[in-house]
């Protein structure tokens, strides 16, 4: 077993164990912290695939931003010591069956498919190449998605402010 | 290049994570935990995009930019969802999906 495979096994185990704990833990704050572990292990996988920039974005935006936002809203809306009631047996069984059937179907499809590995040499993905193609409209240019995503982020920011703003009519 | 790890391993890992997210989406009652399940699903799709880009089309950028855009969409979605959740909490003083039923009839 090479070092690469060992690292992949560790990250894979961490991701699977902590994602199961995320959806089954009965304390909401713990569940958020387990989600953080999943996201950090995913960043580790991106580092293994040699996508340093995306791994950094994952760590800062996902693990740094979204999880902190979720934890803030947990603190605003729930009691920390409160435990969820146990999910009903029937619901648990049917949801588990649906999930397991989906996993089996997907994995059998994946194992039957022949993926053609390419002979093309990997392109070096450094910051300069990413920045140039984000603002390039020719070959390998992604300026349209970049602009669309910037407008989406602006709209989401305004929407979040407008929705969460306290209305004048609703006094407690 | 990743010696010794086939592409299938990444895909299997991502699909297990995806369906764990689906399970959480179906069983959870609290709005914030449902949001966390959706984040799991988005994250697993992201792993798929990057693995395909690395193994099958290493000379192109598409998968990577899809990954970036998915992360941005997830951030926007989380911000709007949390604004809505806080507003719901203000109205109903609960975020349990079964108690929020004012628009049902």
Interface residues (C-beta under 8 A of the other chain):
Chain A: X2 X4 X5 X8 X12 X15 X16 X19 X20 X22 X23 X24 X28 X31 X32 X35 X38 X39 X42 X45 X46 X48 X49 X50 X51 X53 X54 X57 X58 X61 X62 X65 X66 X69 X70 X72 X73 X74 X76 X77 X78 X84 X87 X91 X92 X94 X95 X96 X98 X99 X100 X102 X103 X106 X107 X110 X111 X115 X116 X117 X118 X120 X121 X122 X123 X125 X129 X130 X133 X134 X140 X142 X145 X149 X152 X153 X155 X156 X157 X159 X160 X161 X163 X164 X166 X170
Chain B: X1 X2 X3 X4 X5 X7 X8 X9 X10 X11 X12 X13 X15 X16 X17 X18 X19 X20 X21 X22 X23 X24 X26 X27 X28 X29 X30 X32 X33 X35 X36 X37 X39 X40 X43 X46 X47 X50 X51 X54 X55 X56 X57 X58 X59 X60 X61 X64 X65 X67 X68 X69 X71 X72 X73 X74 X75 X76 X77 X78 X79 X80 X82 X83 X84 X85 X86 X87 X89 X90 X91 X95
